[in-house]
Amino acid sequence: MPDSLGGLRLAGAVPLDPKPATPPPPAGPAPAANGAAGPAAGPLVIDVTEASFATDVVSRSMQVPVVLDFWASWCGPCKQLSPVLEKLAVADGGSWILAKVDVDANPGLAQAAGVQGIPAVKAVVGGRIIGEFTGAVPEREVRSWLDQLLAMVAEATGGLPGASAAEAQDPHLSAAEAALARGDIETAAESYRARLEEAPGDQEALTGLARAELLRRVNAFDPAQVRARAAANPDDVEAAIAAADLGIAEGDSAGALAGLVDFVRRASGPERDRARAHLVDLFQALSDADPAVGPARRSLAAALF
């Protein structure tokens, strides 16, 4: 599920998009006086699985913001953050929904959402991830993040009255995200390509396709063989590329990018060009939401020039 990011930054978090995908006006209670969506019907805190994700998150986010909480029973910081999120969800009375995802029971969802560490929190509006943060941040920072999220949703819905779900989310992107939630990487990639045929410059589709292709490559790996080949053949460009892909999939994007930049620094000719081009693909897959991308871009520029 690709991000649409840029603009506003939150303390301890990646940027939120100042113009998120616009959900339609919610059914039921009328909007509040400040323009925010009215409260959602049903439970305010839900447990989500790979089977229920398309309905409970993607479809529901067309009506009300859904905040994903990726956690695990063994994660100490998760035990600090989850009660804070649950408390705030109840306090906000349905202006957003908290959807909890056990990463051990639903590894495909965590991988599809680009989770690289837990606790990880991601806001979904109109079927798209529009903001996120990682770690057990203090309650006041979570409150500030939520307030800005809700304000931006109110601004977006106020600026486009009567917007429909179809306008908020391209059907190809919706199909891609639902496919990723099922773990169907090939269908997701086909849907992103279909979107790019209609809109070649769509950054969300470009990022989504890059991520789907990364997942497809990594799923074919034997991790032990990839590591052994890279260690035994430090000048093998394909080994270096595979090791970088594996590192990102395992959550070490900083180390993975740094390793491939170092290869570019040492290499020459076609091997250097191949590694450089792959780095650009990885930057697209991670997007600038990943804090490792900016430093890696600068390091690559220094290595090349």
Buried (B, 14 or more C-beta within 10 A) or exposed (E): BBBBBBEBEBEBBBBBBBBBBBBBBBEEEEBBEEBBBBBBEEEBBBBBBBEBBBEBBBBBBBBBBBBBBBBBEEBEBBBBBBEBBBBBBEEBEBBBBBBBBBBEEBEBBBBBBBBBEBBBBBBBBBBBBBBBBBBBBEBEBBBBBBEBBBBBBBBBBEEBEEBEBEEBBBEBBBBBBBBBBBBBBEBBBBBBBBBBEEEEEBBBBBBBBBBBBBBEBBEEBEEEEBBEBBEEEEEBBBBBBBBBBBBBBEBBBBBBBBBBBBBBBBBEEEBBEBBBEBBEBBBBBBBBBBEBBEEBBEBBEEBEE
